[in-house]
Amino acid sequence: MTIRVAQIGTGNVGIHALTALITNPDYELTGVWVSSAAKTGKDAGELAGLDVTTGIVATDDLDAVLATNPDCAVYTAMADNRLPDALEDYRRILAAGVNVVGSGPVFLQYPYQVIPDEMIAPLEQAAREGNSSLFVNGIDPGFANDLLPMALAGTCQRIEQVRCMEIIDYATYDSPTVMFDVMGFGKPLDETPMLLQPGVLSLAWGSVIRQLAAGLGINLDEVTESYTRVPAPEPFDIASGHIPEGGAAALRFEVRGMVDGNAAVVVEHVTRLREDMCPDWPQPAQSGGSYRIEITGEPSYTIDLCLSSPGGDHNRAGLVATAMRVVNAVPAVVAAPPGIRSSLDIPLVTGKGLYASNSQ
């Protein structure tokens, strides 16, 4: 029996989710929501870059999409710079009796003790009213720093620290809004971007910290954050645009869950726009970037997760992984009890039915 699914957003992540919904026979695409007038009225197959006509035409009317009666919505619309709108979208979808899987806002991965209760309550109320569930995830925040470290931790006798790292060159990541407006690359170092405003790092990755702590049975005393920015030594261009000399071109930050003065759970990001920058910072396990999990304890572990793609580089692979982490979770989320779900309480998503030979 197919699951009826609507796609909300067709940007860098959404285009891969839409491709999966069109090509996977387990899903029936019912509608597509877009924010761009240029995309409105186009067939879903065209938006996905596929040589097929689906008969599903994109609209900027969310009510029209909900009227197609999907079982689940895949929400990949930009949320970082429109948080109130995104939360209201989720509330409306859940209240309409439609389950949701999404890639953001990332704090919804595990919002408890991360965002105020008054922001969580409307979503939980809508889920009760609609008998629907919500699951937000991806690759980071998501699989690389929730399910994977928790699986490793399950083989330990003692754990002193869990550290999850993203070490990636973002030069080929094409999203000016994220790169310049949110992360502040290319901006003067005396200008503080959205991501680095006090408390925002702990908001964005606090979901990871709190979920890992919950999974490990740790009561945190506090969550702290710190960051370092490094300027470009000369001007250069990246996929998202121009980086002037002196503009921010490398960023390293930590978000730490503290217990008795010790960092028990840590998320660290090492982000460069050129491989030759900051050679003394942690280096990836493969050219371009990788994710790393370090568990200090008995036994201790270091594991590197290296992403690649036949259609592009590590950044494309990360976008596909983010999309598919939530799309592949659709059956589990549809079957889940109402409410906000996390990796702690949905079944293991195995990729069942996704095998394809090289000739296909």
Short mmCIF file of the C-alpha atoms (twelve columns), coordinates in Angstrom:
data_MODEL
# 
_entry.id   MODEL 
# 
loop_
_atom_site.group_PDB 
_atom_site.id 
_atom_site.type_symbol 
_atom_site.label_atom_id 
_atom_site.label_alt_id 
_atom_site.label_comp_id 
_atom_site.label_asym_id 
_atom_site.label_seq_id 
_atom_site.Cartn_x 
_atom_site.Cartn_y 
_atom_site.Cartn_z 
_atom_site.pdbx_PDB_model_num 
ATOM 1   C CA . MET A 1   0.000  0.000  0.000   1 
ATOM 2   C CA . THR A 2   1.474  3.342  -1.056  1 
ATOM 3   C CA . ILE A 3   1.798  6.291  1.301   1 
ATOM 4   C CA . ARG A 4   0.413  9.588  0.030   1 
ATOM 5   C CA . VAL A 5   3.055  12.291 0.489   1 
ATOM 6   C CA . ALA A 6   3.262  16.025 -0.272  1 
ATOM 7   C CA . GLN A 7   6.527  17.924 -0.777  1 
ATOM 8   C CA . ILE A 8   6.967  21.307 0.931   1 
ATOM 9   C CA . GLY A 9   9.921  23.203 -0.571  1 
ATOM 10  C CA . THR A 10  12.090 22.348 -3.579  1 
ATOM 11  C CA . GLY A 11  15.444 23.956 -2.739  1 
ATOM 12  C CA . ASN A 12  18.847 22.334 -2.207  1 
ATOM 13  C CA . VAL A 13  17.424 19.575 0.005   1 
ATOM 14  C CA . GLY A 14  13.866 19.490 -1.319  1 
ATOM 15  C CA . ILE A 15  14.829 18.659 -4.899  1 
ATOM 16  C CA . HIS A 16  16.368 15.363 -3.709  1 
ATOM 17  C CA . ALA A 17  13.363 14.569 -1.532  1 
ATOM 18  C CA . LEU A 18  11.042 15.297 -4.458  1 
ATOM 19  C CA . THR A 19  13.052 12.999 -6.730  1 
ATOM 20  C CA . ALA A 20  12.647 10.180 -4.213  1 
ATOM 21  C CA . LEU A 21  8.906  10.742 -3.840  1 
ATOM 22  C CA . ILE A 22  8.446  10.589 -7.613  1 
ATOM 23  C CA . THR A 23  10.659 7.567  -8.281  1 
ATOM 24  C CA . ASN A 24  9.905  5.386  -5.242  1 
ATOM 25  C CA . PRO A 25  6.773  3.262  -5.892  1 
ATOM 26  C CA . ASP A 26  6.100  3.109  -2.148  1 
ATOM 27  C CA . TYR A 27  5.064  6.787  -2.277  1 
ATOM 28  C CA . GLU A 28  2.312  8.622  -4.145  1 
ATOM 29  C CA . LEU A 29  3.044  12.316 -4.609  1 
ATOM 30  C CA . THR A 30  -0.098 14.382 -3.966  1 
ATOM 31  C CA . GLY A 31  1.131  17.971 -4.084  1 
ATOM 32  C CA . VAL A 32  4.121  20.309 -4.129  1 
ATOM 33  C CA . TRP A 33  4.449  23.658 -2.327  1 
ATOM 34  C CA . VAL A 34  6.989  26.233 -3.526  1 
ATOM 35  C CA . SER A 35  7.915  29.719 -2.350  1 
ATOM 36  C CA . SER A 36  9.126  31.029 -5.707  1 
ATOM 37  C CA . ALA A 37  6.797  32.533 -8.303  1 
ATOM 38  C CA . ALA A 38  9.132  31.157 -10.974 1 
ATOM 39  C CA . LYS A 39  8.381  27.602 -9.821  1 
ATOM 40  C CA . THR A 40  4.632  27.997 -9.380  1 
ATOM 41  C CA . GLY A 41  2.698  26.119 -12.067 1 
ATOM 42  C CA . LYS A 42  5.562  23.828 -13.023 1 
ATOM 43  C CA . ASP A 43  5.210  20.055 -13.015 1 
ATOM 44  C CA . ALA A 44  6.901  18.231 -10.124 1 
ATOM 45  C CA . GLY A 45  8.939  16.162 -12.565 1 
ATOM 46  C CA . GLU A 46  10.416 19.295 -14.117 1 
ATOM 47  C CA . LEU A 47  11.242 20.757 -10.691 1 
ATOM 48  C CA . ALA A 48  13.038 17.521 -9.769  1 
ATOM 49  C CA . GLY A 49  15.021 17.582 -12.998 1 
ATOM 50  C CA . LEU A 50  13.459 14.310 -14.147 1 
ATOM 51  C CA . ASP A 51  12.330 13.441 -17.662 1 
ATOM 52  C CA . VAL A 52  8.806  12.621 -16.500 1 
ATOM 53  C CA . THR A 53  5.485  14.419 -16.275 1 
ATOM 54  C CA . THR A 54  3.682  13.681 -13.020 1 
ATOM 55  C CA . GLY A 55  0.572  15.807 -13.447 1 
ATOM 56  C CA . ILE A 56  1.298  17.340 -10.044 1 
ATOM 57  C CA . VAL A 57  1.654  21.100 -10.472 1 
ATOM 58  C CA . ALA A 58  3.500  23.216 -7.903  1 
ATOM 59  C CA . THR A 59  1.585  25.838 -5.929  1 
ATOM 60  C CA . ASP A 60  2.397  28.495 -3.330  1 
ATOM 61  C CA . ASP A 61  -0.887 27.758 -1.501  1 
ATOM 62  C CA . LEU A 62  -0.266 25.479 1.495   1 
ATOM 63  C CA . ASP A 63  -4.002 24.943 2.027   1 
ATOM 64  C CA . ALA A 64  -4.296 23.647 -1.528  1 
ATOM 65  C CA . VAL A 65  -1.539 21.121 -0.849  1 
ATOM 66  C CA . LEU A 66  -3.188 19.993 2.390   1 
ATOM 67  C CA . ALA A 67  -6.478 19.613 0.513   1 
ATOM 68  C CA . THR A 68  -4.877 16.766 -1.481  1 
ATOM 69  C CA . ASN A 69  -5.136 14.696 1.743   1 
ATOM 70  C CA . PRO A 70  -1.563 13.420 2.079   1 
ATOM 71  C CA . ASP A 71  -0.674 10.982 4.835   1 
ATOM 72  C CA . CYS A 72  2.599  12.825 5.362   1 
ATOM 73  C CA . ALA A 73  4.349  16.036 4.284   1 
ATOM 74  C CA . VAL A 74  8.089  16.282 3.652   1 
ATOM 75  C CA . TYR A 75  9.051  19.771 4.866   1 
ATOM 76  C CA . THR A 76  12.336 21.065 3.439   1 
ATOM 77  C CA . ALA A 77  11.452 24.743 3.030   1 
ATOM 78  C CA . MET A 78  14.026 27.263 4.250   1 
ATOM 79  C CA . ALA A 79  13.456 27.777 7.963   1 
ATOM 80  C CA . ASP A 80  16.607 29.384 9.380   1 
ATOM 81  C CA . ASN A 81  15.605 32.906 8.352   1 
ATOM 82  C CA . ARG A 82  11.822 32.490 8.832   1 
ATOM 83  C CA . LEU A 83  11.391 30.586 12.095  1 
ATOM 84  C CA . PRO A 84  7.910  31.929 13.068  1 
ATOM 85  C CA . ASP A 85  6.564  31.127 9.607   1 
ATOM 86  C CA . ALA A 86  8.086  27.643 9.612   1 
ATOM 87  C CA . LEU A 87  6.677  26.814 13.046  1 
ATOM 88  C CA . GLU A 88  3.249  28.043 11.956  1 
ATOM 89  C CA . ASP A 89  3.515  25.868 8.833   1 
ATOM 90  C CA . TYR A 90  4.206  22.841 11.008  1 
ATOM 91  C CA . ARG A 91  1.299  23.678 13.298  1 
ATOM 92  C CA . ARG A 92  -1.109 23.984 10.379  1 
ATOM 93  C CA . ILE A 93  0.050  20.749 8.779   1 
ATOM 94  C CA . LEU A 94  -0.163 18.758 12.012  1 
ATOM 95  C CA . ALA A 95  -3.563 20.200 12.912  1 
ATOM 96  C CA . ALA A 96  -4.829 19.151 9.484   1 
ATOM 97  C CA . GLY A 97  -4.111 15.538 10.436  1 
ATOM 98  C CA . VAL A 98  -0.989 15.245 8.280   1 
ATOM 99  C CA . ASN A 99  2.210  13.704 9.649   1 
ATOM 100 C CA . VAL A 100 5.412  15.630 8.933   1 
ATOM 101 C CA . VAL A 101 9.062  14.799 8.385   1 
ATOM 102 C CA . GLY A 102 11.381 17.776 7.968   1 
ATOM 103 C CA . SER A 103 14.937 19.019 7.696   1 
ATOM 104 C CA . GLY A 104 14.477 22.118 9.844   1 
ATOM 105 C CA . PRO A 105 14.277 24.160 11.980  1 
ATOM 106 C CA . VAL A 106 16.945 21.887 13.380  1 
ATOM 107 C CA . PHE A 107 16.053 22.514 17.031  1 
ATOM 108 C CA . LEU A 108 12.883 20.489 16.455  1 
ATOM 109 C CA . GLN A 109 15.072 17.377 16.283  1 
ATOM 110 C CA . TYR A 110 14.789 17.347 20.093  1 
ATOM 111 C CA . PRO A 111 13.374 20.673 21.324  1 
ATOM 112 C CA . TYR A 112 13.049 19.924 25.030  1 
ATOM 113 C CA . GLN A 113 15.108 22.279 27.234  1 
ATOM 114 C CA . VAL A 114 16.289 23.872 23.969  1 
ATOM 115 C CA . ILE A 115 13.385 26.150 23.036  1 
ATOM 116 C CA . PRO A 116 10.738 27.586 25.389  1 
ATOM 117 C CA . ASP A 117 7.796  25.365 26.257  1 
ATOM 118 C CA . GLU A 118 5.428  27.935 24.756  1 
ATOM 119 C CA . MET A 119 7.009  27.280 21.342  1 
ATOM 120 C CA . ILE A 120 6.633  23.513 21.728  1 
ATOM 121 C CA . ALA A 121 3.084  23.498 23.109  1 
ATOM 122 C CA . PRO A 122 1.286  24.643 19.912  1 
ATOM 123 C CA . LEU A 123 2.952  21.851 17.928  1 
ATOM 124 C CA . GLU A 124 2.124  19.208 20.521  1 
ATOM 125 C CA . GLN A 125 -1.468 20.481 20.725  1 
ATOM 126 C CA . ALA A 126 -1.802 20.413 16.935  1 
ATOM 127 C CA . ALA A 127 -0.412 16.880 16.849  1 
ATOM 128 C CA . ARG A 128 -2.974 15.746 19.416  1 
ATOM 129 C CA . GLU A 129 -5.789 17.420 17.493  1 
ATOM 130 C CA . GLY A 130 -4.683 15.939 14.196  1 
ATOM 131 C CA . ASN A 131 -3.521 12.562 15.547  1 
ATOM 132 C CA . SER A 132 -0.273 13.290 13.706  1 
ATOM 133 C CA . SER A 133 3.441  13.096 14.399  1 
ATOM 134 C CA . LEU A 134 6.511  15.210 13.574  1 
ATOM 135 C CA . PHE A 135 10.098 14.085 12.948  1 
ATOM 136 C CA . VAL A 136 12.882 16.573 12.091  1 
ATOM 137 C CA . ASN A 137 16.318 15.232 11.216  1 
ATOM 138 C CA . GLY A 138 19.038 15.151 8.562   1 
ATOM 139 C CA . ILE A 139 22.753 14.440 8.453   1 
ATOM 140 C CA . ASP A 140 23.890 17.218 10.896  1 
ATOM 141 C CA . PRO A 141 22.006 17.876 13.065  1 
ATOM 142 C CA . GLY A 142 20.784 14.337 12.614  1 
ATOM 143 C CA . PHE A 143 22.202 10.948 11.772  1 
ATOM 144 C CA . ALA A 144 25.893 11.862 12.130  1 
ATOM 145 C CA . ASN A 145 25.400 13.138 15.661  1 
ATOM 146 C CA . ASP A 146 22.455 11.259 17.091  1 
ATOM 147 C CA . LEU A 147 21.862 7.711  15.840  1 
ATOM 148 C CA . LEU A 148 25.480 6.926  14.961  1 
ATOM 149 C CA . PRO A 149 27.103 8.047  18.258  1 
ATOM 150 C CA . MET A 150 24.316 6.446  20.286  1 
ATOM 151 C CA . ALA A 151 24.903 3.132  18.488  1 
ATOM 152 C CA . LEU A 152 28.626 3.307  19.322  1 
ATOM 153 C CA . ALA A 153 27.892 4.273  22.918  1 
ATOM 154 C CA . GLY A 154 25.854 1.086  23.227  1 
ATOM 155 C CA . THR A 155 29.098 -0.925 23.147  1 
ATOM 156 C CA . CYS A 156 30.831 1.015  25.934  1 
ATOM 157 C CA . GLN A 157 31.474 0.072  29.539  1 
ATOM 158 C CA . ARG A 158 32.166 3.693  30.574  1 
ATOM 159 C CA . ILE A 159 31.761 7.001  28.757  1 
ATOM 160 C CA . GLU A 160 33.639 10.182 29.651  1 
ATOM 161 C CA . GLN A 161 32.838 12.246 26.573  1 
ATOM 162 C CA . VAL A 162 30.997 12.009 23.264  1 
ATOM 163 C CA . ARG A 163 32.280 14.444 20.636  1 
ATOM 164 C CA . CYS A 164 30.588 14.840 17.226  1 
ATOM 165 C CA . MET A 165 32.487 16.783 14.576  1 
ATOM 166 C CA . GLU A 166 31.729 18.155 11.142  1 
ATOM 167 C CA . ILE A 167 34.952 19.001 9.273   1 
ATOM 168 C CA . ILE A 168 33.915 20.294 5.866   1 
ATOM 169 C CA . ASP A 169 34.962 22.666 3.090   1 
ATOM 170 C CA . TYR A 170 31.806 24.639 2.213   1 
ATOM 171 C CA . ALA A 171 33.208 26.251 -0.956  1 
ATOM 172 C CA . THR A 172 30.895 24.239 -3.225  1 
ATOM 173 C CA . TYR A 173 27.778 24.672 -1.078  1 
ATOM 174 C CA . ASP A 174 25.521 26.912 -3.163  1 
ATOM 175 C CA . SER A 175 23.194 28.751 -0.785  1 
ATOM 176 C CA . PRO A 176 23.926 32.474 -0.418  1 
ATOM 177 C CA . THR A 177 21.266 32.846 2.290   1 
ATOM 178 C CA . VAL A 178 22.882 30.229 4.504   1 
ATOM 179 C CA . MET A 179 26.483 31.074 3.692   1 
ATOM 180 C CA . PHE A 180 26.329 34.872 3.900   1 
ATOM 181 C CA . ASP A 181 23.234 35.824 5.900   1 
ATOM 182 C CA . VAL A 182 23.145 32.968 8.420   1 
ATOM 183 C CA . MET A 183 26.804 31.929 8.791   1 
ATOM 184 C CA . GLY A 184 28.381 35.288 7.955   1 
ATOM 185 C CA . PHE A 185 31.025 34.138 5.496   1 
ATOM 186 C CA . GLY A 186 32.514 37.020 3.538   1 
ATOM 187 C CA . LYS A 187 31.397 39.480 6.205   1 
ATOM 188 C CA . PRO A 188 33.787 41.661 8.270   1 
ATOM 189 C CA . LEU A 189 34.859 39.971 11.496  1 
ATOM 190 C CA . ASP A 190 33.412 42.836 13.547  1 
ATOM 191 C CA . GLU A 191 29.967 42.054 12.113  1 
ATOM 192 C CA . THR A 192 28.203 39.228 13.983  1 
ATOM 193 C CA . PRO A 193 25.960 37.072 11.744  1 
ATOM 194 C CA . MET A 194 22.725 35.372 12.824  1 
ATOM 195 C CA . LEU A 195 24.383 32.046 13.648  1 
ATOM 196 C CA . LEU A 196 26.896 33.637 16.019  1 
ATOM 197 C CA . GLN A 197 24.528 35.872 17.943  1 
ATOM 198 C CA . PRO A 198 24.657 34.890 21.644  1 
ATOM 199 C CA . GLY A 199 22.730 31.685 22.266  1 
ATOM 200 C CA . VAL A 200 22.008 30.810 18.638  1 
ATOM 201 C CA . LEU A 201 24.630 28.055 18.372  1 
ATOM 202 C CA . SER A 202 23.196 26.496 21.519  1 
ATOM 203 C CA . LEU A 203 19.721 26.812 20.026  1 
ATOM 204 C CA . ALA A 204 20.652 25.217 16.697  1 
ATOM 205 C CA . TRP A 205 22.772 22.362 18.058  1 
ATOM 206 C CA . GLY A 206 21.250 22.230 21.530  1 
ATOM 207 C CA . SER A 207 18.865 19.632 20.111  1 
ATOM 208 C CA . VAL A 208 21.845 17.352 19.460  1 
ATOM 209 C CA . ILE A 209 23.357 18.001 22.878  1 
ATOM 210 C CA . ARG A 210 20.080 17.448 24.748  1 
ATOM 211 C CA . GLN A 211 19.114 14.352 22.757  1 
ATOM 212 C CA . LEU A 212 22.495 12.679 23.280  1 
ATOM 213 C CA . ALA A 213 22.336 13.530 26.976  1 
ATOM 214 C CA . ALA A 214 18.832 12.034 27.179  1 
ATOM 215 C CA . GLY A 215 19.963 8.910  25.350  1 
ATOM 216 C CA . LEU A 216 22.914 8.528  27.712  1 
ATOM 217 C CA . GLY A 217 20.872 9.291  30.836  1 
ATOM 218 C CA . ILE A 218 22.894 12.428 31.633  1 
ATOM 219 C CA . ASN A 219 21.475 15.447 33.469  1 
ATOM 220 C CA . LEU A 220 23.337 18.473 32.106  1 
ATOM 221 C CA . ASP A 221 24.205 21.438 34.296  1 
ATOM 222 C CA . GLU A 222 24.388 23.843 31.348  1 
ATOM 223 C CA . VAL A 223 25.089 24.171 27.631  1 
ATOM 224 C CA . THR A 224 27.923 26.496 26.609  1 
ATOM 225 C CA . GLU A 225 29.249 27.689 23.259  1 
ATOM 226 C CA . SER A 226 32.346 29.275 21.743  1 
ATOM 227 C CA . TYR A 227 33.625 30.105 18.273  1 
ATOM 228 C CA . THR A 228 36.611 31.376 16.277  1 
ATOM 229 C CA . ARG A 229 36.520 33.101 12.880  1 
ATOM 230 C CA . VAL A 230 39.440 33.565 10.484  1 
ATOM 231 C CA . PRO A 231 39.588 36.144 7.648   1 
ATOM 232 C CA . ALA A 232 40.381 35.457 3.991   1 
ATOM 233 C CA . PRO A 233 44.058 36.193 3.191   1 
ATOM 234 C CA . GLU A 234 43.043 37.425 -0.279  1 
ATOM 235 C CA . PRO A 235 39.801 37.662 -2.283  1 
ATOM 236 C CA . PHE A 236 38.374 34.523 -3.911  1 
ATOM 237 C CA . ASP A 237 35.074 33.114 -5.158  1 
ATOM 238 C CA . ILE A 238 32.959 30.206 -3.925  1 
ATOM 239 C CA . ALA A 239 29.755 28.673 -5.288  1 
ATOM 240 C CA . SER A 240 27.591 31.073 -3.281  1 
ATOM 241 C CA . GLY A 241 29.464 34.220 -4.317  1 
ATOM 242 C CA . HIS A 242 32.498 36.393 -3.583  1 
ATOM 243 C CA . ILE A 243 34.668 36.365 -0.465  1 
ATOM 244 C CA . PRO A 244 36.613 39.633 -0.099  1 
ATOM 245 C CA . GLU A 245 40.028 39.894 1.510   1 
ATOM 246 C CA . GLY A 246 39.508 40.166 5.262   1 
ATOM 247 C CA . GLY A 247 36.017 38.690 5.103   1 
ATOM 248 C CA . ALA A 248 35.252 35.631 7.251   1 
ATOM 249 C CA . ALA A 249 36.488 32.505 5.436   1 
ATOM 250 C CA . ALA A 250 36.810 29.891 8.183   1 
ATOM 251 C CA . LEU A 251 34.724 29.149 11.265  1 
ATOM 252 C CA . ARG A 252 35.270 26.772 14.162  1 
ATOM 253 C CA . PHE A 253 32.742 26.436 16.955  1 
ATOM 254 C CA . GLU A 254 31.848 24.176 19.862  1 
ATOM 255 C CA . VAL A 255 28.591 23.591 21.708  1 
ATOM 256 C CA . ARG A 256 29.184 21.737 24.982  1 
ATOM 257 C CA . GLY A 257 26.880 19.936 27.394  1 
ATOM 258 C CA . MET A 258 28.502 20.364 30.804  1 
ATOM 259 C CA . VAL A 259 28.381 18.115 33.885  1 
ATOM 260 C CA . ASP A 260 30.329 19.105 37.027  1 
ATOM 261 C CA . GLY A 261 32.550 21.397 34.958  1 
ATOM 262 C CA . ASN A 262 33.348 18.719 32.381  1 
ATOM 263 C CA . ALA A 263 32.245 18.701 28.735  1 
ATOM 264 C CA . ALA A 264 30.284 15.439 28.570  1 
ATOM 265 C CA . VAL A 265 28.715 15.931 25.127  1 
ATOM 266 C CA . VAL A 266 30.290 18.157 22.476  1 
ATOM 267 C CA . VAL A 267 29.353 19.219 18.949  1 
ATOM 268 C CA . GLU A 268 32.264 20.774 17.050  1 
ATOM 269 C CA . HIS A 269 32.178 22.236 13.564  1 
ATOM 270 C CA . VAL A 270 35.299 23.046 11.560  1 
ATOM 271 C CA . THR A 271 34.226 24.920 8.434   1 
ATOM 272 C CA . ARG A 272 36.622 26.156 5.774   1 
ATOM 273 C CA . LEU A 273 36.094 27.793 2.399   1 
ATOM 274 C CA . ARG A 274 39.539 26.664 1.193   1 
ATOM 275 C CA . GLU A 275 41.417 23.503 2.082   1 
ATOM 276 C CA . ASP A 276 44.653 25.423 2.756   1 
ATOM 277 C CA . MET A 277 43.139 27.568 5.489   1 
ATOM 278 C CA . CYS A 278 43.797 26.925 9.195   1 
ATOM 279 C CA . PRO A 279 46.055 23.877 8.714   1 
ATOM 280 C CA . ASP A 280 46.374 23.522 12.488  1 
ATOM 281 C CA . TRP A 281 42.619 22.888 12.868  1 
ATOM 282 C CA . PRO A 282 41.300 19.309 12.673  1 
ATOM 283 C CA . GLN A 283 41.555 17.858 9.170   1 
ATOM 284 C CA . PRO A 284 38.907 15.719 7.437   1 
ATOM 285 C CA . ALA A 285 39.390 12.045 6.696   1 
ATOM 286 C CA . GLN A 286 38.890 12.703 2.974   1 
ATOM 287 C CA . SER A 287 39.461 15.664 0.712   1 
ATOM 288 C CA . GLY A 288 36.572 18.079 1.035   1 
ATOM 289 C CA . GLY A 289 35.209 16.921 4.336   1 
ATOM 290 C CA . SER A 290 33.933 14.245 6.689   1 
ATOM 291 C CA . TYR A 291 32.073 13.708 9.939   1 
ATOM 292 C CA . ARG A 292 33.907 12.347 12.966  1 
ATOM 293 C CA . ILE A 293 32.666 10.787 16.182  1 
ATOM 294 C CA . GLU A 294 35.022 10.473 19.136  1 
ATOM 295 C CA . ILE A 295 33.981 8.615  22.261  1 
ATOM 296 C CA . THR A 296 36.373 8.776  25.190  1 
ATOM 297 C CA . GLY A 297 35.829 5.962  27.655  1 
ATOM 298 C CA . GLU A 298 36.171 2.186  27.862  1 
ATOM 299 C CA . PRO A 299 36.585 1.392  25.076  1 
ATOM 300 C CA . SER A 300 37.307 4.640  23.227  1 
ATOM 301 C CA . TYR A 301 36.316 5.122  19.601  1 
ATOM 302 C CA . THR A 302 37.108 7.336  16.654  1 
ATOM 303 C CA . ILE A 303 34.999 6.837  13.548  1 
ATOM 304 C CA . ASP A 304 35.076 8.910  10.358  1 
ATOM 305 C CA . LEU A 305 32.028 9.100  8.114   1 
ATOM 306 C CA . CYS A 306 33.012 10.030 4.552   1 
ATOM 307 C CA . LEU A 307 30.274 11.071 2.127   1 
ATOM 308 C CA . SER A 308 30.556 11.081 -1.663  1 
ATOM 309 C CA . SER A 309 28.135 11.168 -4.584  1 
ATOM 310 C CA . PRO A 310 28.212 10.013 -8.213  1 
ATOM 311 C CA . GLY A 311 26.370 13.248 -9.018  1 
ATOM 312 C CA . GLY A 312 28.751 15.641 -7.271  1 
ATOM 313 C CA . ASP A 313 31.001 16.164 -4.281  1 
ATOM 314 C CA . HIS A 314 30.705 15.792 -0.496  1 
ATOM 315 C CA . ASN A 315 28.347 18.773 -0.206  1 
ATOM 316 C CA . ARG A 316 25.899 17.268 -2.705  1 
ATOM 317 C CA . ALA A 317 26.137 13.965 -0.824  1 
ATOM 318 C CA . GLY A 318 25.248 15.745 2.411   1 
ATOM 319 C CA . LEU A 319 22.169 17.313 0.819   1 
ATOM 320 C CA . VAL A 320 20.996 13.935 -0.493  1 
ATOM 321 C CA . ALA A 321 21.646 12.322 2.904   1 
ATOM 322 C CA . THR A 322 19.661 15.039 4.674   1 
ATOM 323 C CA . ALA A 323 16.720 14.583 2.314   1 
ATOM 324 C CA . MET A 324 16.731 10.809 2.468   1 
ATOM 325 C CA . ARG A 325 17.122 10.625 6.226   1 
ATOM 326 C CA . VAL A 326 13.643 12.127 6.532   1 
ATOM 327 C CA . VAL A 327 12.027 10.671 3.386   1 
ATOM 328 C CA . ASN A 328 13.032 7.131  4.354   1 
ATOM 329 C CA . ALA A 329 11.581 7.734  7.818   1 
ATOM 330 C CA . VAL A 330 8.093  8.494  6.437   1 
ATOM 331 C CA . PRO A 331 6.608  5.003  7.076   1 
ATOM 332 C CA . ALA A 332 7.891  4.955  10.664  1 
ATOM 333 C CA . VAL A 333 6.600  8.461  11.357  1 
ATOM 334 C CA . VAL A 334 3.185  7.735  9.839   1 
ATOM 335 C CA . ALA A 335 2.949  4.701  12.135  1 
ATOM 336 C CA . ALA A 336 4.255  6.566  15.216  1 
ATOM 337 C CA . PRO A 337 2.084  7.842  18.086  1 
ATOM 338 C CA . PRO A 338 1.044  11.509 17.856  1 
ATOM 339 C CA . GLY A 339 3.548  14.131 18.941  1 
ATOM 340 C CA . ILE A 340 7.120  15.258 18.365  1 
ATOM 341 C CA . ARG A 341 9.221  12.186 17.644  1 
ATOM 342 C CA . SER A 342 13.030 11.820 17.772  1 
ATOM 343 C CA . SER A 343 15.633 9.206  16.939  1 
ATOM 344 C CA . LEU A 344 15.227 7.947  20.490  1 
ATOM 345 C CA . ASP A 345 11.689 6.731  19.842  1 
ATOM 346 C CA . ILE A 346 11.228 5.789  16.184  1 
ATOM 347 C CA . PRO A 347 12.333 2.372  14.868  1 
ATOM 348 C CA . LEU A 348 15.607 1.971  13.023  1 
ATOM 349 C CA . VAL A 349 15.252 3.216  9.436   1 
ATOM 350 C CA . THR A 350 17.040 0.609  7.326   1 
ATOM 351 C CA . GLY A 351 16.624 1.702  3.721   1 
ATOM 352 C CA . LYS A 352 14.306 -1.202 2.973   1 
ATOM 353 C CA . GLY A 353 13.383 -1.407 -0.713  1 
ATOM 354 C CA . LEU A 354 16.129 0.951  -1.903  1 
ATOM 355 C CA . TYR A 355 18.453 -1.602 -3.505  1 
ATOM 356 C CA . ALA A 356 19.236 -0.950 -7.170  1 
ATOM 357 C CA . SER A 357 21.851 -2.677 -9.312  1 
ATOM 358 C CA . ASN A 358 24.523 -0.672 -11.154 1 
ATOM 359 C CA . SER A 359 22.676 -1.212 -14.430 1 
ATOM 360 C CA . GLN A 360 19.506 0.527  -13.220 1 
# 
